[in-house]
Amino acid sequence: MNATTVSDAAALDARDLYRFFRAGEEETLALRGVSLRVRRGETVAVVGPSGSGKSTLLACLAGLDEPAGGSVHIGGERISHRPESERARLRAHRIGVVTQSGNLIAHLTVVENVRLARGAAPGKSKQPVGELLEQVGLGHRGHALPRELSGGELARAGLAVALANDPDVLLADEPTGELDGSTEQRVLDLLRSRADASRGVLLVTHSAEAVRIADRVVALHDGRIRDDQR
């Protein structure tokens, strides 16, 4: 197998990722040769202390940031080291992203946010928007604006947007960070159901409950993988 091919079983394959940030004379290595694979049907939790590189890793995996070295493939297609327009197209078709800052546009309703995401990959998903919102428990809140939603509803609306195009891999950064126990469990059940549908799921998390649903737990420390356990 050459360096640009990847097993059909892999939803995501990252190899030897490096990322550094420079401020004046100082250079900080955020990622130091991270390699990570997420198979279809697998849920992976990435854990580690603040500043360990977790969010930087997720941004590189999603094509929101470019690694200084290494490569990222999604569903066998390289997303790293390509023009932003090409990375955006691949994200729209293959990746669902949930970030801590949220992925909802404030002046659009929940339904409109989902339709906007679908517009970036027309024809990719045939699931009706109403059915998707019912799946995340927001069938009755489709015409609400983000400011009218509770914390738990916001999390589920963001998840609906991330799932709008039935992505090959779902990447979520602290998806349950501000949720109460019952709402957290509901969101985690939804995430787990994506793996059960033969998609790949990667969670950056501090939550013990999120770790509990994972098939593998990857510990990141100082920009390196220190542990990878099933």
Secondary structure by P-SEA (a helix, b strand, c coil): cccccccccccbbbcbbbbbbbccccccccccbbbbbbcccbbbbbbbccccaaaaaaaaaacccccccccccccccccccccaaaaaaaaaccbbbbcccccccccccaaaaaaaaaaaccccccccaaaaaaaaccccccccccccccaaaaaaaaaaaaacccccbbbbccccccccaaaaaaaaaaaaaaaaacbbbbbbcccaaaaaaccbbbbbcccccccccc
